[in-house]
């Protein structure tokens, strides 16, 4: 299981959101066979974001069907109310949105105390200073590079500077914290975003729409410019 300990290597996390949910096992096998490292799972509640997707029962089903690292991204209001359900379902990492947590420190502590990895996500317009007092509690920060809620959106160009600023901060104080990006990522901009400092790459529609998914993952790695500390 790849966890990002190699500072010069990216983690590729295809998003199951873009898969055919009537063929979930096949989609999970496709991610693994194509060389993906993690399975990224977007959970939406129709309130925090305008779409509605899956819940703990689907995570539980996925856990039974794959041994891959399951990266659960909660785009939901009051995530603290459902943490135990997702933990018991088999998530390996749970990422919550800073904007959705009244008590962010406590929420992250609950995740870590359960023995799994904790992440915090920031919407495009959310400043990095919300991380000031929680970085020591996280294993990963997710920068949304589109406004969350739907797959297939275009990358927001201004997010490159945000990625770079966060990477510089992590290198100074928390070099082992992963930097994930999600939204509009493809082989056309992978060099730009990894050069800025992202090392966990979520790709949904770009992955599942690729004619050769193994080649798509290989190209992401080949075009990556991530070099650890920059």
N, C-alpha and C positions, 0 to 999 in steps of 0.2 A: 504494500500500500504506500503510495507516494504521498508525502506530507509536506514537501517543500523544504526539506533540510538541505538539498543541494541548491546553493544560492544562485547558480547559473542556469537552472533549468526551470522552465515553466510547467505549471500544472494545467492540463486541459480538462475542463468540466462541462461536457455537453449538457444542455438543458432538456430534461424530459418533457418540458411543457410543449415542445414542438413535435412530439411523437404522436403516433396513433395509439390512444389509450385502450383501444380494443385489442391491441397486440403488444401489451406492455412488456411481456417477457422477451419478445423478439426485439423490442426497442432497447432494452437493457443489454441484451446480448450484442446488439449492433454497436453500442457505445464501447463495450469491452473489446470486441473483436477489432474495432477500428483503431484501438490504441488510446482511448480516452482513459483518464486517470480517476476522475470522480464522476458521479451522477449528480448534477445540479437539479434541485427540485423546487419549483416556485409554487408557494402556497399563497393564494389570494382569497380575500374574504368578501369582495364586492363593496367594501366600505373604505378601508385604507386606500385601496386602488379600485378602479371601476370594473374589474373583472372578477370572476369567481372560478376557482380551479379545484384543488383537491384537499383532502384532510388526512388525518392520521391513519385511517384504514388503508389508504393507497400506499402510504409509506410502509406500513406493516406488510402489505402484499409484496412490495418491492424488496423488502428485507429478506423475505422467504425465497425470492427468485434470483438474488444476486449477492455476491460477496464483495462488490465494489463499495468504495467509500461513498456514503450518501450524505450529500451536502444540502441541507434544508434551509431555504430562504423564506422566512415568514414575512410576507407583505400583508400583515393583518393588524387590526386594532387590538390593544390589550393582549399582546402575545403571552404575557405571564400567566394568563388563565388556561392556556393550552400547552404550556411547556412540557408538563409531565406526560401528556398524551403523545407528543412527538418523541419524547425521550424513550418511552416504553415501546413505541412503534419501531424503534431501531435506527433513529438518526445518528450519524457519526459526528455531525456538526450542525448546530442551529445558529442561524444568523437572524438577528432582530433589527428592526429599524429604530434608529435613535429618535426619529420623529414620533414613533408610536409608543414609546416607553416613558411613563411618568417617572419611574424609578429605574433608570437604566443600569446603575451599578448593581442593584439587587437582582435584576433580571439576569444579568450576565453571571453573577455569582451562583445563582440557582443552576444555570446550565453547566458551569464548570464543576460544581459540587456533585453533579450527576455522573461525572467522569467522562463527559464528551467535550468536544471543542466548541468554543463560543466565538461568534462573530458579530460585528455591528455594521449595519448598512447605512449609507447616507444617500439621500436623493440628490439629484444634480445641483439644486440651489442651496443645499444645506452646507454651511461652512464647516471647515475642519476643526474649528475650536470646540465643537461639541464633544470632541474626543479628549479634551484636556485632562479629564480625571478618570478615564476608563481604559486607557491603553494597556495598563498593566493587567487588565482582566480579560483581554481578548487574544485570540489566536489569529484572527484575521479581520481586516477591514474591507468592506465591499463598497466600492464607489459605483453607483448607478450611472451609466453613461448614456442612458435614455431615461425619460420619465416612466416610472414603473407602471405595469398594468397590462401591457400587451407585447407580444413577440413581434419581430420583424421590423422594428423601428430603426431609424438611422442614428448613427453615433453623433452625439453632440460635441462638436469640435473643441469647445471651451474646456471639456473635461480633461484634455491632455495636460494642461497646466495644473489642474487640480491633482491629477495622479502624480505628477512630478513633485509638487509641493508636499504631498503626503509621503512619498518615498524618501524625500530628503529628511523629513521629520522622523520617520521610522529608522532610518539609518543612524540618526543621532542618538535615539533613545531606546528603540525596541526593534532591533534588526531582524529578530526571528518572527515578527508578526507578518503574516502573509497579506498581500494587497491584491484583492480580487476586483475584476471589472466585469460588468454585465450590461449588454445592450449594444447592438449594432456592430459587433466584432466579427471581422472576416479576415481572409488572407490579404485583403487590400490595406488594412490599417493595423495589422498585428505588429509590424515593425515599429510604428509610431507609438503605440500604447505600451509596448514592452520596453522600448528605449526610455520612456518616461518613468518606468519602474513597476509596472504591473507584472505579477508573476503567477496569478491564477486567472485563467481565461475561460469565461462562460460564453458558449456559442450555442444558440438554439436552432433557429430556422436555417442559418448558414450551414450548420452541421447536417441536419436532417434533409435539407434540400440538395446537398452535395451529391453528384452522381457517384463519386468514389469517396466514401467517407474516410477510409484509411488514408487516402492521399490528402484529404483536407486536413486531417490531424497532423500528418507529416509536414505539410506546408506551414502550418502554424508554428511548429517547432523549428523548421528550417529558417523561417523568416523572423523568428524571435530575435530581439536585440537585447534581451535582459541579461545583465552582467553582474547581478548582485548589487553591491554598493555602488552608487553612481554619484 
